Amino acid sequence: MYMNKYVRQIFFACLLIGFFLISCEPTGNVISVEKNDLFDMEYGNFEENINLFSLSSPGPVSTKIEMYDGFFYIANGESKKVMEMNSYGDLISVYYNAETNPTPSFVTSNSSKINQQNEESIHTAVEYPFNELGDIAVDERKYLYVVDRLPIERQEVDENSRVVLSQVVLRFDSNGTFIDYIGQQGPGGVPFPYIKNIYTTSKNELVVVCQTNTGMTVFWFNETGYLLYTVPFEIESLPNPMQDTTELEMFVSLEKIVPSFTEHKLFVKLDYYVTTVDTATNVQSGIDYMATLLYPLELDVGVYGHPLNIPAYDQTVTDGFSKLVYPMSYEFLGVTESGWLFFMIAEEEGYSIQMIQESGQKIIKRHLNIDHSSYLYHAFDFSSDGILSGLFAQEDKAVMSWWRTDTLIDSIINV
């Protein structure tokens, strides 16, 4: 069991460190990072098209992206297919459900899977009966991992936790050959509860983060699919060093869990909230954001490390001559191989990015200029080398873009 061993003094020390260890950059306006539009994708049902027609009807959009080594992998849930494309938008591979997609134009009539040379590239088509696609990941062997929901007759129910076990992680090798599916115990195991995210590491290990009724559970597998760790995170057992700082009721929100790319370590982002009370009536009037702490958890020893205080985003609201500032929590994007932690939050004219060294010694803030009104849906991906990619669905097309924040970090480190 992972237990909180920190007392009030440690919390205040971490809080002070978080506020005083800031970047040496000059104050003033936050510099913007240039957005690079790489390629467009037309809407449609052909192999190189993306299907987002469900944008016109109610319900969530289930299209996710992954960028690895300059190649883009798109799990297009609406059409039940996965596309691999290079940075110019050329189709490399397509994995498709034949019931919802036409046969790719480059596939011969006597083959459901074929590598065919043309003037620009080698295409690979893989037929697979996808059901309901979720997150996607790729490892250094170029193995493809795709979350899929099992048909209703193959789903199970955990009677103890009252959770439906309905998802698995499909594995394809670098040639597009289906290997097997990963469940809770490994290959062929019991299905997972709802999968929030999947990740791969530098050792080609798979990490699956699941949502449960009481928190989250992380499953960590080695490169062959053997289960290394199962780590439950119960909301009631999460570290709360702030409880002793107030007599008001506290709430802890488990926002995200991200694995290290190089170590058997998890980064656990916790947001803390406190109830507010109307002094006139002595009745609870709301909940206020208090702080965010990021805890490293070493899996080999099973204890939390010293938490890092994550500075809040200050949202300014102007009403006439009055101005109010509300602190808000950043979304945790991920951590780079070099140990930079990335956070993001939407602003009126784009996004604010906050980059923090794992040691907390340097904090860098940048702005991403994006016109929110210009797109209907977006999906982001953050790579281990620090590149932020985004798929933006507009009315007539989808645009794949990225921000080279990796070169930004390199330039700052080398100054």
Sine and cosine of phi, psi and omega as CSV:
sin_phi,cos_phi,sin_psi,cos_psi,sin_omega,cos_omega
0.00,0.00,0.67,-0.74,0.00,-1.00
-0.99,-0.11,0.89,-0.45,-0.12,-0.99
-0.88,-0.48,0.54,-0.84,0.06,-1.00
-0.98,0.19,0.83,-0.56,-0.03,-1.00
-0.93,-0.37,0.17,0.99,-0.12,-0.99
-1.00,-0.05,0.59,-0.81,0.01,-1.00
-0.94,-0.33,-0.03,-1.00,-0.14,-0.99
-0.88,0.47,-0.62,0.78,-0.04,-1.00
-0.89,0.46,-0.63,0.77,-0.02,-1.00
-0.91,0.41,-0.62,0.78,0.01,-1.00
-0.87,0.49,-0.73,0.68,-0.02,-1.00
-0.91,0.42,-0.55,0.83,0.05,-1.00
-0.90,0.43,-0.70,0.72,0.02,-1.00
-0.90,0.44,-0.61,0.79,-0.01,-1.00
-0.90,0.44,-0.67,0.74,0.02,-1.00
-0.91,0.40,-0.67,0.75,0.02,-1.00
-0.87,0.49,-0.69,0.73,-0.02,-1.00
-0.88,0.47,-0.57,0.82,-0.06,-1.00
-0.99,0.11,-0.45,0.89,-0.09,-1.00
-0.99,-0.17,-0.36,0.93,0.04,-1.00
-1.00,0.05,0.99,0.11,-0.06,-1.00
-0.89,-0.45,0.20,-0.98,-0.04,-1.00
-0.91,0.41,0.48,-0.88,0.04,-1.00
-1.00,0.08,0.18,0.98,-0.01,-1.00
-0.93,0.36,0.52,-0.86,0.04,-1.00
-0.90,0.43,0.54,-0.84,0.02,-1.00
-0.97,0.25,0.22,-0.97,-0.02,-1.00
0.77,-0.64,-0.43,-0.90,-0.02,-1.00
-0.92,0.40,0.62,-0.79,0.04,-1.00
-0.97,0.23,0.75,-0.66,-0.04,-1.00
-0.95,0.31,0.61,-0.80,0.03,-1.00
-1.00,0.00,0.55,-0.84,0.09,-1.00
-0.99,-0.15,0.73,-0.69,-0.09,-1.00
-0.93,0.36,0.71,-0.70,0.07,-1.00
-1.00,-0.04,0.78,-0.63,0.02,-1.00
-0.94,-0.35,0.92,-0.40,0.09,-1.00
-0.99,0.16,0.85,-0.53,-0.12,-0.99
-1.00,-0.06,-0.77,0.64,-0.01,-1.00
-0.33,-0.94,0.34,-0.94,0.04,-1.00
-0.97,-0.25,0.42,-0.91,0.09,-1.00
-0.77,-0.64,0.79,-0.62,0.04,-1.00
-0.98,0.17,0.45,-0.89,0.07,-1.00
-0.99,0.13,0.63,-0.78,0.02,-1.00
0.32,-0.95,-0.18,-0.98,-0.07,-1.00
-0.93,-0.37,-0.04,1.00,0.02,-1.00
-0.96,0.27,0.22,-0.98,-0.16,-0.99
-0.86,0.51,-0.54,0.84,-0.03,-1.00
-1.00,-0.05,0.00,1.00,-0.02,-1.00
-1.00,-0.06,0.34,-0.94,0.12,-0.99
-0.92,-0.40,0.62,-0.79,-0.04,-1.00
-0.94,-0.33,0.95,-0.32,0.06,-1.00
-0.80,-0.60,0.48,0.88,-0.09,-1.00
-0.90,0.44,-0.33,0.95,0.00,-1.00
-0.94,0.35,-0.12,0.99,0.07,-1.00
-0.86,0.50,-0.42,0.91,-0.02,-1.00
-1.00,0.08,-0.07,1.00,0.00,-1.00
-0.83,-0.56,0.36,-0.93,-0.03,-1.00
-0.93,0.38,0.40,-0.92,0.01,-1.00
0.88,-0.48,0.39,-0.92,-0.03,-1.00
-0.95,0.31,0.48,-0.88,0.11,-0.99
-1.00,-0.01,0.73,-0.69,-0.10,-1.00
-0.90,-0.44,0.74,0.67,0.07,-1.00
-0.94,-0.35,0.83,-0.56,-0.03,-1.00
-0.85,-0.53,0.36,-0.93,0.02,-1.00
-0.75,-0.66,0.39,-0.92,0.11,-0.99
-0.61,-0.79,0.77,-0.64,0.11,-0.99
-0.94,-0.33,0.81,-0.58,0.03,-1.00
-0.66,-0.75,0.86,-0.51,0.08,-1.00
0.82,0.57,0.61,0.80,0.06,-1.00
1.00,0.07,-0.02,1.00,0.04,-1.00
-0.95,-0.32,0.55,-0.84,-0.07,-1.00
-0.92,-0.39,0.75,-0.66,0.01,-1.00
-0.90,-0.45,0.83,-0.56,-0.10,-0.99
-0.87,-0.50,0.91,-0.42,0.09,-1.00
-1.00,-0.03,0.99,-0.12,-0.07,-1.00
-1.00,-0.01,1.00,-0.01,-0.09,-1.00
-0.89,0.46,-0.52,0.85,-0.03,-1.00
-0.90,0.44,-0.54,0.84,0.01,-1.00
-0.96,-0.29,0.01,1.00,0.01,-1.00
0.84,0.54,0.81,0.59,0.06,-1.00
-0.52,-0.86,0.33,-0.94,0.07,-1.00
-0.83,-0.56,0.75,-0.66,0.00,-1.00
-0.90,-0.44,0.65,-0.76,0.17,-0.99
-0.94,-0.35,0.80,-0.60,-0.05,-1.00
-0.71,-0.71,0.50,-0.87,0.10,-1.00
-1.00,0.09,-0.01,-1.00,-0.09,-1.00
-0.95,0.32,-0.12,0.99,0.08,-1.00
-0.99,-0.11,-0.06,1.00,0.00,-1.00
1.00,0.01,0.18,0.98,0.05,-1.00
-0.98,0.20,0.73,-0.68,0.01,-1.00
-0.96,0.28,0.78,-0.62,0.04,-1.00
-0.98,-0.22,-0.78,0.62,-0.03,-1.00
-0.64,-0.77,0.45,-0.89,0.11,-0.99
-0.65,-0.76,0.77,-0.64,0.08,-1.00
-0.94,-0.35,0.86,-0.52,-0.21,-0.98
-0.62,-0.78,0.49,-0.87,0.15,-0.99
-1.00,0.04,0.87,-0.49,-0.09,-1.00
-0.93,0.38,-0.31,0.95,0.00,-1.00
-0.98,0.20,-0.35,0.93,-0.05,-1.00
-0.88,-0.48,0.01,1.00,-0.01,-1.00
-0.69,-0.72,0.60,-0.80,0.12,-0.99
-0.94,0.35,0.42,-0.91,0.06,-1.00
-0.88,0.48,0.77,-0.63,0.00,-1.00
-0.80,0.60,0.59,-0.81,-0.10,-0.99
-0.88,0.47,-0.41,0.91,-0.06,-1.00
-1.00,-0.04,0.03,1.00,0.02,-1.00
-1.00,0.00,0.76,-0.65,0.03,-1.00
-0.97,0.26,0.33,-0.94,-0.10,-1.00
-0.92,0.38,-0.35,0.94,-0.05,-1.00
-0.97,-0.25,0.32,0.95,-0.01,-1.00
-0.54,-0.84,0.75,-0.66,0.07,-1.00
-1.00,0.00,-0.18,0.98,0.07,-1.00
-0.61,-0.79,0.80,-0.60,-0.08,-1.00
-0.46,-0.89,0.62,-0.78,0.19,-0.98
-0.98,-0.19,0.85,-0.53,-0.10,-1.00
-0.74,-0.67,0.81,-0.59,-0.03,-1.00
-0.99,0.14,0.73,-0.68,0.21,-0.98
-0.78,-0.62,-0.25,-0.97,-0.12,-0.99
-0.92,0.38,-0.46,0.89,-0.12,-0.99
-0.95,-0.31,-0.58,0.82,-0.13,-0.99
-0.32,-0.95,0.09,-1.00,0.12,-0.99
-0.98,-0.19,0.85,-0.53,0.00,-1.00
-0.99,-0.12,0.59,-0.81,0.12,-0.99
-0.80,-0.60,0.77,-0.64,0.06,-1.00
-0.88,-0.48,0.78,-0.63,-0.02,-1.00
-0.81,-0.58,0.86,-0.51,0.02,-1.00
-1.00,0.01,0.80,-0.60,0.03,-1.00
-0.50,-0.87,0.66,-0.75,-0.08,-1.00
-0.99,0.16,0.92,0.40,0.06,-1.00
-0.85,0.53,0.55,-0.84,-0.02,-1.00
-0.95,-0.31,-0.88,0.47,0.00,-1.00
-0.51,-0.86,0.98,-0.18,-0.15,-0.99
-0.96,0.27,0.52,-0.85,0.08,-1.00
-0.81,-0.59,-0.74,-0.67,-0.07,-1.00
-0.94,0.33,0.22,-0.98,-0.09,-1.00
-0.59,-0.81,0.53,-0.85,0.03,-1.00
-0.48,-0.88,0.34,-0.94,0.01,-1.00
-0.68,-0.73,0.64,-0.77,0.04,-1.00
-0.96,-0.27,-0.06,-1.00,-0.10,-0.99
-0.94,0.35,-0.31,0.95,0.09,-1.00
-0.99,0.11,-0.03,1.00,-0.11,-0.99
0.92,0.39,0.48,0.88,0.18,-0.98
-0.96,0.28,0.66,-0.76,-0.02,-1.00
-0.97,-0.23,0.75,-0.66,0.04,-1.00
-0.88,-0.48,0.80,-0.60,-0.06,-1.00
-0.74,-0.68,0.78,-0.63,0.09,-1.00
-0.98,0.21,0.74,-0.67,0.04,-1.00
-0.66,-0.75,0.52,-0.86,0.03,-1.00
-1.00,-0.05,0.71,-0.70,0.01,-1.00
-0.96,0.28,0.44,-0.90,0.13,-0.99
-0.85,0.52,0.44,-0.90,-0.12,-0.99
-0.83,0.55,-0.56,0.83,-0.05,-1.00
-0.95,0.30,-0.25,0.97,0.01,-1.00
-0.97,-0.25,-0.01,1.00,0.02,-1.00
-0.98,0.19,0.41,-0.91,0.00,-1.00
-0.80,-0.60,0.20,-0.98,0.05,-1.00
-0.80,-0.61,0.79,-0.62,0.09,-1.00
-0.99,0.13,0.95,-0.32,-0.09,-1.00
-0.92,0.40,-0.51,0.86,-0.03,-1.00
-0.94,0.33,-0.72,0.69,-0.04,-1.00
-0.99,-0.11,-0.13,0.99,-0.02,-1.00
0.83,0.55,0.71,0.71,0.01,-1.00
-0.89,-0.45,0.68,-0.73,0.07,-1.00
-0.98,0.20,0.79,-0.62,0.02,-1.00
-0.98,-0.20,0.98,-0.22,-0.21,-0.98
-0.75,-0.67,-0.14,0.99,-0.11,-0.99
-0.89,-0.46,0.51,-0.86,0.09,-1.00
-0.72,-0.69,0.20,-0.98,0.07,-1.00
-0.92,-0.38,0.91,-0.42,0.01,-1.00
-0.99,0.16,0.61,-0.79,0.03,-1.00
-0.88,-0.48,0.76,-0.65,0.10,-0.99
-0.83,-0.56,0.65,-0.76,0.03,-1.00
-0.98,0.17,-0.03,-1.00,-0.10,-1.00
-0.92,0.39,-0.27,0.96,0.05,-1.00
-1.00,-0.06,-0.01,1.00,-0.01,-1.00
1.00,0.00,0.10,0.99,-0.01,-1.00
-0.99,0.17,0.76,-0.65,0.03,-1.00
-0.93,0.37,0.78,-0.62,-0.01,-1.00
-1.00,-0.07,-0.89,0.46,-0.03,-1.00
-0.10,-0.99,-0.14,-0.99,0.14,-0.99
-0.86,-0.51,0.52,-0.86,0.00,-1.00
-0.98,-0.20,0.77,-0.64,0.13,-0.99
-0.91,-0.42,-0.26,-0.96,-0.10,-0.99
-0.87,0.48,-0.58,0.82,-0.03,-1.00
-1.00,-0.09,-0.07,1.00,-0.05,-1.00
0.82,-0.57,-0.44,-0.90,-0.01,-1.00
-0.82,0.57,0.82,-0.58,0.02,-1.00
0.96,0.27,0.22,0.97,-0.08,-1.00
-0.97,0.22,0.03,-1.00,0.03,-1.00
-0.87,0.49,0.65,-0.76,-0.01,-1.00
-0.85,0.53,0.38,-0.92,0.03,-1.00
-1.00,0.09,0.38,-0.93,0.30,-0.95
-0.94,0.35,-0.11,-0.99,-0.09,-1.00
-0.81,0.59,0.80,-0.59,-0.02,-1.00
-1.00,-0.06,0.88,-0.48,0.04,-1.00
-0.98,0.20,-0.74,0.68,-0.06,-1.00
-0.48,-0.88,0.45,-0.89,0.20,-0.98
-0.80,-0.59,0.51,-0.86,-0.03,-1.00
-0.66,-0.75,0.36,-0.93,0.19,-0.98
-0.84,-0.54,0.38,-0.93,-0.05,-1.00
-0.89,-0.45,0.04,-1.00,0.00,-1.00
-0.91,0.42,-0.30,0.95,0.03,-1.00
-0.99,-0.14,0.28,0.96,-0.02,-1.00
0.87,0.49,0.53,0.85,0.06,-1.00
-1.00,-0.03,0.51,-0.86,-0.02,-1.00
-0.96,-0.26,0.73,-0.68,0.05,-1.00
-0.85,-0.52,0.82,-0.58,-0.04,-1.00
-0.90,-0.44,0.83,-0.55,0.00,-1.00
-0.95,-0.33,0.88,-0.48,-0.07,-1.00
-0.92,-0.40,0.53,-0.85,0.10,-1.00
-1.00,-0.05,0.70,-0.72,0.06,-1.00
-0.82,-0.58,0.06,-1.00,0.01,-1.00
-0.93,0.36,-0.37,0.93,-0.08,-1.00
-0.90,-0.44,0.08,1.00,-0.02,-1.00
0.40,-0.92,-0.79,-0.61,0.03,-1.00
-0.64,-0.77,0.35,-0.94,0.11,-0.99
-0.72,-0.69,0.71,-0.70,0.00,-1.00
-0.94,-0.34,0.75,-0.66,0.08,-1.00
-0.91,-0.42,0.81,-0.59,-0.05,-1.00
-0.87,-0.49,0.85,-0.53,-0.06,-1.00
-0.89,-0.45,0.50,-0.87,0.09,-1.00
-0.99,0.16,-0.05,-1.00,-0.14,-0.99
-0.92,0.39,-0.32,0.95,0.05,-1.00
-1.00,-0.04,-0.10,1.00,-0.02,-1.00
0.99,-0.16,0.06,1.00,0.02,-1.00
-0.96,0.28,0.72,-0.69,-0.04,-1.00
-0.95,0.30,0.84,-0.54,0.03,-1.00
-0.99,-0.13,-0.71,0.70,-0.06,-1.00
-0.63,-0.78,0.59,-0.80,0.26,-0.96
-0.83,-0.56,0.89,-0.45,-0.13,-0.99
-0.84,-0.55,0.96,-0.29,0.06,-1.00
-1.00,0.09,0.60,-0.80,0.08,-1.00
-0.84,-0.55,0.98,-0.21,0.03,-1.00
-1.00,0.00,0.73,-0.68,-0.04,-1.00
-0.82,0.58,-0.67,0.75,-0.07,-1.00
-0.93,0.36,-0.31,0.95,-0.05,-1.00
-0.97,-0.26,0.11,0.99,-0.04,-1.00
-0.96,0.27,0.50,-0.87,0.01,-1.00
-0.86,0.50,0.71,-0.71,0.02,-1.00
-0.62,-0.79,0.97,0.26,-0.02,-1.00
-0.93,0.36,-0.15,0.99,-0.03,-1.00
-1.00,0.00,-0.14,0.99,-0.09,-1.00
-0.85,0.53,-0.58,0.81,-0.03,-1.00
-0.99,0.14,-0.06,1.00,-0.05,-1.00
-1.00,0.00,-0.14,0.99,-0.05,-1.00
-0.52,-0.85,0.47,-0.88,0.07,-1.00
-1.00,-0.01,-0.13,0.99,0.00,-1.00
-0.98,0.20,0.30,-0.95,0.00,-1.00
-0.95,0.32,0.71,-0.70,-0.04,-1.00
-0.95,-0.31,0.50,-0.87,0.10,-1.00
-0.78,-0.63,0.67,-0.74,0.05,-1.00
-0.92,-0.40,0.79,-0.61,0.02,-1.00
-0.93,-0.37,0.85,-0.53,0.07,-1.00
-1.00,0.07,0.99,-0.13,-0.15,-0.99
-0.99,0.17,-0.71,0.71,-0.06,-1.00
-0.30,-0.95,0.49,-0.87,0.10,-1.00
-0.81,-0.59,0.81,-0.59,-0.04,-1.00
-0.79,-0.62,0.73,-0.68,0.02,-1.00
-0.99,0.14,0.45,-0.89,0.19,-0.98
-0.92,0.39,0.53,-0.85,0.01,-1.00
-0.98,0.19,-0.39,0.92,-0.13,-0.99
-0.88,-0.48,-0.28,0.96,-0.08,-1.00
-0.80,-0.60,0.27,-0.96,0.12,-0.99
-0.99,0.11,0.97,0.25,-0.08,-1.00
-0.57,-0.82,0.60,-0.80,0.05,-1.00
-0.91,-0.42,0.58,-0.81,0.13,-0.99
-0.96,-0.29,0.87,-0.49,-0.12,-0.99
-0.93,-0.37,0.91,-0.42,-0.02,-1.00
-1.00,-0.10,0.85,-0.52,-0.01,-1.00
-0.87,-0.49,0.77,-0.64,0.09,-1.00
-0.96,-0.27,0.69,-0.72,-0.06,-1.00
-0.92,-0.39,0.72,-0.70,-0.02,-1.00
-0.78,-0.63,0.47,-0.88,0.01,-1.00
-0.75,-0.66,0.57,-0.82,0.02,-1.00
-0.96,0.28,0.55,-0.84,0.09,-1.00
-0.94,-0.33,0.56,-0.83,-0.07,-1.00
-0.84,-0.55,0.75,-0.67,0.09,-1.00
-0.94,0.33,0.89,-0.45,-0.08,-1.00
-0.91,0.42,-0.45,0.89,-0.03,-1.00
-0.97,0.26,-0.64,0.77,-0.06,-1.00
-0.96,-0.29,-0.20,0.98,-0.04,-1.00
0.87,0.50,0.56,0.83,0.00,-1.00
-0.89,-0.45,0.61,-0.79,0.02,-1.00
-0.86,0.51,0.78,-0.62,-0.07,-1.00
-0.92,-0.39,-0.17,0.99,0.00,-1.00
0.17,-0.98,-0.17,-0.99,0.01,-1.00
-0.76,-0.65,0.77,-0.64,0.00,-1.00
-0.93,-0.37,0.63,-0.78,0.11,-0.99
-0.93,0.37,0.67,-0.75,-0.06,-1.00
-0.92,-0.40,-0.79,0.61,-0.06,-1.00
-0.19,-0.98,0.20,-0.98,0.09,-1.00
-0.78,-0.62,0.76,-0.65,0.10,-0.99
-0.86,-0.51,0.65,-0.76,0.06,-1.00
-0.93,-0.36,0.90,-0.44,-0.03,-1.00
-0.98,-0.21,0.79,-0.61,0.20,-0.98
-0.99,0.11,0.67,-0.75,0.01,-1.00
-0.82,-0.57,0.94,-0.33,0.04,-1.00
-0.98,0.21,0.90,-0.43,-0.11,-0.99
-0.95,0.30,-0.49,0.87,-0.03,-1.00
-0.94,0.33,-0.41,0.91,0.01,-1.00
-0.93,-0.37,-0.33,0.94,0.12,-0.99
0.96,0.28,0.52,0.85,0.03,-1.00
-0.73,-0.68,0.50,-0.87,0.06,-1.00
-0.96,0.27,0.61,-0.79,0.14,-0.99
-1.00,0.06,-0.07,-1.00,0.01,-1.00
-0.90,0.43,0.75,-0.66,-0.02,-1.00
-0.96,0.26,0.48,-0.88,0.07,-1.00
-0.95,-0.30,0.83,-0.56,0.06,-1.00
-0.96,0.27,0.80,-0.60,0.00,-1.00
-0.99,-0.17,0.92,-0.40,-0.01,-1.00
-0.82,0.57,0.63,-0.78,-0.03,-1.00
-0.98,0.22,0.33,-0.94,0.15,-0.99
-1.00,-0.01,0.78,-0.63,-0.01,-1.00
-1.00,-0.07,0.94,-0.35,0.06,-1.00
-1.00,-0.06,0.84,-0.54,-0.03,-1.00
-0.99,-0.16,0.79,-0.62,0.02,-1.00
-0.88,-0.48,0.84,-0.55,-0.01,-1.00
-0.95,-0.30,0.76,-0.65,0.03,-1.00
-0.72,-0.69,0.99,-0.17,-0.06,-1.00
0.92,0.39,-0.85,-0.53,0.01,-1.00
-1.00,-0.07,-0.03,1.00,-0.01,-1.00
-0.99,-0.16,0.50,-0.87,0.01,-1.00
-0.68,-0.73,0.81,-0.59,0.00,-1.00
-0.89,-0.45,0.60,-0.80,0.01,-1.00
-0.89,-0.45,0.83,-0.55,-0.01,-1.00
-0.91,-0.41,0.84,-0.54,0.08,-1.00
-0.96,0.29,0.63,-0.77,-0.01,-1.00
-0.68,-0.73,0.43,-0.90,-0.02,-1.00
-1.00,0.05,0.72,-0.70,0.13,-0.99
-0.96,0.29,0.47,-0.88,0.18,-0.98
-0.99,0.16,0.68,-0.73,0.01,-1.00
-0.99,0.10,0.90,-0.44,0.01,-1.00
-0.99,0.11,-0.75,0.66,-0.05,-1.00
0.33,-0.95,-0.14,-0.99,-0.03,-1.00
-0.76,-0.65,0.64,-0.77,-0.01,-1.00
-0.99,0.10,0.21,-0.98,0.05,-1.00
-0.88,0.47,-0.50,0.87,-0.01,-1.00
-1.00,0.06,0.00,1.00,0.12,-0.99
1.00,-0.08,0.38,0.92,0.09,-1.00
-1.00,-0.09,0.74,-0.68,0.01,-1.00
-0.99,-0.13,0.76,-0.65,-0.06,-1.00
-0.92,-0.40,0.69,-0.72,0.02,-1.00
-0.71,-0.70,0.47,-0.88,-0.08,-1.00
-0.56,-0.83,0.52,-0.85,0.09,-1.00
-0.50,-0.86,0.58,-0.81,-0.01,-1.00
-0.96,0.28,0.66,-0.75,0.11,-0.99
-0.87,-0.49,0.07,-1.00,-0.03,-1.00
-0.88,0.47,-0.59,0.81,-0.05,-1.00
-0.89,-0.46,0.57,0.82,0.05,-1.00
0.62,-0.78,-0.72,-0.69,-0.02,-1.00
-0.67,-0.75,0.54,-0.84,0.15,-0.99
-0.98,-0.20,0.76,-0.65,0.01,-1.00
-0.93,-0.36,0.75,-0.66,0.08,-1.00
-0.87,-0.49,0.85,-0.53,-0.03,-1.00
-0.91,-0.41,0.81,-0.59,-0.08,-1.00
-0.78,-0.63,0.75,-0.66,0.13,-0.99
-0.90,0.44,0.55,-0.84,-0.03,-1.00
-0.85,0.53,-0.52,0.85,0.04,-1.00
-0.97,0.25,-0.26,0.97,-0.05,-1.00
0.99,0.14,0.13,0.99,-0.10,-1.00
-0.97,0.23,-0.37,0.93,-0.02,-1.00
-0.62,-0.79,0.68,-0.73,0.06,-1.00
-0.81,-0.58,0.78,-0.63,0.00,-1.00
-0.83,-0.55,0.72,-0.69,0.04,-1.00
-0.87,-0.49,0.69,-0.72,0.02,-1.00
-0.66,-0.75,0.30,-0.95,-0.02,-1.00
-0.88,-0.48,0.65,-0.76,0.09,-1.00
-0.95,-0.33,0.89,-0.45,0.00,-1.00
-0.99,0.17,0.91,-0.41,0.04,-1.00
-0.61,-0.79,0.70,-0.71,0.08,-1.00
-1.00,0.02,0.97,-0.23,-0.07,-1.00
-0.87,0.48,-0.50,0.87,-0.05,-1.00
-0.96,0.28,-0.17,0.99,-0.08,-1.00
-1.00,0.04,-0.15,0.99,-0.01,-1.00
-0.72,-0.70,0.41,-0.91,-0.06,-1.00
-0.99,-0.14,-0.42,0.91,-0.04,-1.00
-0.41,-0.91,0.50,-0.87,0.07,-1.00
-0.58,-0.81,0.43,-0.90,0.09,-1.00
-0.67,-0.74,0.76,-0.65,-0.02,-1.00
-0.95,-0.30,0.41,-0.91,0.16,-0.99
-0.63,-0.78,0.64,-0.77,0.04,-1.00
-0.85,-0.53,0.84,-0.55,-0.09,-1.00
-1.00,-0.05,0.30,-0.95,-0.03,-1.00
-0.92,0.39,-0.32,0.95,0.06,-1.00
-1.00,-0.08,0.11,0.99,0.16,-0.99
1.00,-0.04,0.39,0.92,0.04,-1.00
-0.98,-0.18,0.79,-0.61,0.06,-1.00
-0.99,-0.14,0.84,-0.54,0.00,-1.00
-0.90,-0.43,0.45,-0.89,0.00,-1.00
-0.54,-0.84,0.65,-0.76,0.14,-0.99
-0.97,-0.26,0.85,-0.53,-0.06,-1.00
-0.88,-0.48,0.88,-0.48,-0.01,-1.00
-1.00,0.00,0.89,-0.45,0.08,-1.00
-0.98,-0.21,-0.04,-1.00,-0.06,-1.00
-0.91,0.40,-0.57,0.82,-0.11,-0.99
-0.92,-0.40,-0.11,0.99,-0.04,-1.00
-0.22,-0.98,0.17,-0.99,0.12,-0.99
-0.91,-0.42,0.62,-0.79,-0.06,-1.00
-0.87,-0.49,0.75,-0.66,0.09,-1.00
-0.99,-0.16,0.79,-0.61,-0.05,-1.00
-0.71,-0.70,0.27,-0.96,0.17,-0.99
-0.50,-0.87,0.29,-0.96,0.07,-1.00
-0.85,-0.53,0.83,-0.56,-0.07,-1.00
-1.00,0.09,0.91,0.41,0.05,-1.00
-0.94,0.35,-0.24,0.97,0.07,-1.00
-0.91,0.42,-0.67,0.74,0.03,-1.00
-0.94,0.34,-0.50,0.87,0.06,-1.00
-0.89,0.46,-0.73,0.68,0.00,-1.00
-0.90,0.44,-0.68,0.73,0.00,-1.00
-0.87,0.50,-0.66,0.75,-0.02,-1.00
-0.92,0.38,-0.58,0.81,0.01,-1.00
-0.95,0.31,-0.65,0.76,0.00,-1.00
-0.90,0.44,-0.59,0.81,-0.09,-1.00
-1.00,0.07,-0.03,1.00,0.01,-1.00
-0.93,0.37,0.00,0.00,0.00,0.00
